[in-house]
């Protein structure tokens, strides 16, 4: 069974939709990944990985990523494949 959340406001200009199916989660981002939301996005992914063993980040709705946003996306995708973009 897939449980879907209402859109979550990550920060100014960025929302996320979380769909959970057992131990797998899909986090769909919509908006801009930049300095203004970097820390909140990093915390959100950490929160999701606390209950999901596999997290897919869907960036299809992202219209802009600045260098700080890119750094956060790289930092939340460990080599073990638990989080993938």
C-alpha beads as a LAMMPS data file, in Angstrom:
LAMMPS data file: protein, C-alpha beads

85 atoms
84 bonds

1 atom types
1 bond types

-500.0 500.0 xlo xhi
-500.0 500.0 ylo yhi
-500.0 500.0 zlo zhi

Masses

1 110.0

Atoms # bond

1 1 1 0.000 0.000 0.000
2 1 1 1.325 3.409 -0.965
3 1 1 0.772 6.239 1.489
4 1 1 1.044 9.727 0.023
5 1 1 1.471 12.933 1.969
6 1 1 0.087 16.349 1.284
7 1 1 2.688 18.639 -0.250
8 1 1 5.227 19.683 2.376
9 1 1 6.763 23.144 2.325
10 1 1 10.504 22.594 2.572
11 1 1 11.322 26.280 2.397
12 1 1 10.734 29.348 0.243
13 1 1 10.138 28.162 -3.298
14 1 1 10.401 24.398 -2.653
15 1 1 7.747 21.830 -1.830
16 1 1 7.967 18.054 -1.530
17 1 1 5.491 15.221 -1.952
18 1 1 6.358 12.047 -0.043
19 1 1 5.036 8.655 -1.141
20 1 1 5.833 5.679 1.077
21 1 1 5.449 2.019 0.134
22 1 1 6.788 -0.195 2.909
23 1 1 10.493 0.529 3.350
24 1 1 10.706 2.501 0.093
25 1 1 9.987 6.220 -0.202
26 1 1 9.781 8.579 -3.154
27 1 1 10.386 12.238 -2.416
28 1 1 9.169 14.415 -5.293
29 1 1 10.571 17.934 -5.224
30 1 1 8.909 20.933 -6.871
31 1 1 10.554 24.344 -7.190
32 1 1 14.069 25.591 -6.572
33 1 1 16.872 23.872 -4.645
34 1 1 19.079 26.695 -3.447
35 1 1 20.803 28.221 -0.445
36 1 1 17.474 29.246 1.104
37 1 1 16.260 25.628 1.393
38 1 1 19.501 23.630 1.533
39 1 1 19.563 22.942 5.277
40 1 1 15.837 22.141 5.435
41 1 1 16.129 19.744 2.483
42 1 1 19.086 17.995 4.079
43 1 1 17.070 17.550 7.296
44 1 1 14.011 16.311 5.389
45 1 1 16.030 13.615 3.616
46 1 1 17.599 12.596 6.951
47 1 1 14.125 12.311 8.478
48 1 1 12.891 10.154 5.588
49 1 1 15.928 7.865 5.731
50 1 1 15.204 7.259 9.406
51 1 1 12.202 5.087 8.429
52 1 1 12.837 4.189 4.766
53 1 1 15.717 1.989 3.653
54 1 1 15.438 3.143 0.035
55 1 1 14.682 6.749 -0.945
56 1 1 14.268 7.985 -4.505
57 1 1 14.608 11.743 -5.008
58 1 1 12.497 12.805 -7.982
59 1 1 13.834 16.112 -9.307
60 1 1 11.430 16.271 -12.261
61 1 1 9.688 19.310 -10.789
62 1 1 12.876 21.184 -9.916
63 1 1 13.369 24.284 -12.051
64 1 1 16.660 25.536 -10.584
65 1 1 19.588 24.210 -8.540
66 1 1 22.327 26.521 -7.290
67 1 1 25.785 25.311 -6.168
68 1 1 24.715 24.962 -2.499
69 1 1 21.644 22.995 -3.558
70 1 1 23.797 20.728 -5.721
71 1 1 26.158 20.168 -2.793
72 1 1 23.237 19.106 -0.584
73 1 1 21.942 16.694 -3.229
74 1 1 25.386 15.095 -3.489
75 1 1 25.790 14.904 0.291
76 1 1 22.451 13.129 0.835
77 1 1 23.195 10.406 -1.734
78 1 1 25.575 7.986 0.003
79 1 1 27.570 5.404 -1.885
80 1 1 25.430 2.575 -0.470
81 1 1 22.532 3.492 -2.768
82 1 1 20.065 4.149 0.053
83 1 1 19.210 7.501 -1.561
84 1 1 19.210 7.864 -5.340
85 1 1 18.364 10.707 -7.680

Bonds

1 1 1 2
2 1 2 3
3 1 3 4
4 1 4 5
5 1 5 6
6 1 6 7
7 1 7 8
8 1 8 9
9 1 9 10
10 1 10 11
11 1 11 12
12 1 12 13
13 1 13 14
14 1 14 15
15 1 15 16
16 1 16 17
17 1 17 18
18 1 18 19
19 1 19 20
20 1 20 21
21 1 21 22
22 1 22 23
23 1 23 24
24 1 24 25
25 1 25 26
26 1 26 27
27 1 27 28
28 1 28 29
29 1 29 30
30 1 30 31
31 1 31 32
32 1 32 33
33 1 33 34
34 1 34 35
35 1 35 36
36 1 36 37
37 1 37 38
38 1 38 39
39 1 39 40
40 1 40 41
41 1 41 42
42 1 42 43
43 1 43 44
44 1 44 45
45 1 45 46
46 1 46 47
47 1 47 48
48 1 48 49
49 1 49 50
50 1 50 51
51 1 51 52
52 1 52 53
53 1 53 54
54 1 54 55
55 1 55 56
56 1 56 57
57 1 57 58
58 1 58 59
59 1 59 60
60 1 60 61
61 1 61 62
62 1 62 63
63 1 63 64
64 1 64 65
65 1 65 66
66 1 66 67
67 1 67 68
68 1 68 69
69 1 69 70
70 1 70 71
71 1 71 72
72 1 72 73
73 1 73 74
74 1 74 75
75 1 75 76
76 1 76 77
77 1 77 78
78 1 78 79
79 1 79 80
80 1 80 81
81 1 81 82
82 1 82 83
83 1 83 84
84 1 84 85
